[in-house]
Amino acid sequence: MTVSSQVKQTLAGLKNCHSTLLTYAVQSQNLEEKKVYQEALATTKEVIKDLEERLKTIEFQEPQYKGN
């Protein structure tokens, strides 16, 4: 498995976690829980952004991995 594939797989899993956290945040009635979920959402969003940038760099440096 290439580094590009691993990053893409990690990114997909992280986006799935982000969606789950969003669902929990919306459904939660407890304000403290909502705050924790919102913080986790902000963290995952930042990591997703960083991984997407890393993937762009990988694909730029190694064009054969683009779109795979």
Secondary structure as the mmCIF struct_conf table of DSSP 4:
data_model
#
loop_
_struct_conf.conf_type_id
_struct_conf.id
_struct_conf.beg_label_comp_id
_struct_conf.beg_label_asym_id
_struct_conf.beg_label_seq_id
_struct_conf.end_label_comp_id
_struct_conf.end_label_asym_id
_struct_conf.end_label_seq_id
HELX_RH_AL_P HELX_RH_AL_P1 VAL A 3 GLN A 27
HELX_RH_AL_P HELX_RH_AL_P2 LEU A 31 GLN A 61
HELX_RH_3T_P HELX_RH_3T_P1 PRO A 63 TYR A 65
TURN_TY1_P TURN_TY1_P1 LYS A 66 GLY A 67
#
